[in-house]
């Protein structure tokens, strides 16, 4: 963790976790072949957040490195819910969890649209057991 991510208590300031989740999600979608700049800029599709749940279990301190495991918790017709587990790098220490639900929308009409079949197949490969 960097100095600017830490609060007065000496641990990661909790809203920073949501930036970490967003970064993990963007990397995940890029890995699947759907980089957000392409989705938003070319396809005019977006994934606004519709639900968030989070728990903080163990502190992450200045100098710690984290690893984030992302799985697909739920795949609906036009929505996807990602689950995140945050660990201290190289350890089994679970530091935080979050579940973040998104709807796929047409950004021009700002209305939900079905997840395309190809994207659904790729997302399904990461569905939690």
Number of C-alpha atoms within 10 A of each C-alpha: 14 11 12 10 16 18 13 7 8 13 17 21 16 17 9 13 18 14 11 16 23 13 12 17 20 16 15 16 16 15 11 12 13 15 16 19 14 13 18 16 12 9 12 16 22 21 19 15 14 12 11 14 10 15 12 14 12 14 17 23 19 16 10 13 13 17 17 21 12 21 21 20 18 16 17 12 13 16 20 22 21 22 24 23 17 24 20 19 12 9 9 9 14 18 18 20 20 19 20 20 21 19 22 21 21 18 18 9 10 13 11 18 17 14 19 11 9 9 13 16 11 14 20 15 10 13 16 12 6
